[in-house]
Amino acid sequence: MENRVVQGRMVTPERLAELIEGERPMEADAIEDADRECPQCGGSVLQVGYMPSVTEFVVGYKCQDCDWAETDR
């Protein structure tokens, strides 16, 4: 499943990475369910791996229900 609902909107892996990073990534992997709950609202968290630059790969986490997001650099 490529697209997922985040805060009421259907997003692609690239759009999810953009919500986390603040700018569009060069490339993004498929969206997956993260094995964690949101620390702010207790909602479901998604994860996506993406490349914000040629030399960096980041795993980003984003709550499906609120604005919380973080990265694992």
N, C-alpha and C positions, 0 to 999 in steps of 0.2 A: 504494500500500500504506500504510494508515494505521497499523496497530499493528506494533511490532517487539519482538524479544526483547532484553532488557537484563538482564544478570546472572541469566539463567535464568527471567525473568518476562516475560510479554507486557505491554507498556505502550502506552498511547495517547499522542498528542502532549501532552496536558495533564498526564499522569502523568510523562512524561519531563521536561517543563519543571519540574514540582514537585520531581523528584529533583535537578535542577540548582540551582534557585532556593531551595528550602527551604520554599516555600509555593505554593499553587495559583495559576496565572496567570489573568488575566481571559479571555484567548484565546490559542490556540496554532495555528500553521500545521502542515502535514504534516511528518512526520519524513523526513529525507533522509540519505544517506550523506555524511559529510564527507570531504574529500580529504586525510586525514591519518591517522596512526597514533597510538595512545595513547603519550605520553611515559613512562608508568610501566611498562606491560606489553607494549606493541607490538600491542595488540588493535585491532579496528575501532572507529572513532569515528562516532557519529551526531550530527546537528545538528538543531535545531528553533528556529524563530523564535517568540517569544511576547511578550505584553504583561503585565508584572507590575503595571503601573498604567496609567491612562488616557493618561498623557503619555510613556510609555517603551516602546520596542520593543527587545528584546534577542535576540541569537542565542546560543544555548547549545550547548555541546558536551559529550557524555557517552560514555565508553567503554562498549562492550557487555559487557566482561568483568570490569572492576574498578571501584573507587569514584571514579576520576578524573573530574573535570568542570571546565569553565571557561566563562566568558561573555565575549562581545565587546560591550561597552557603548559 
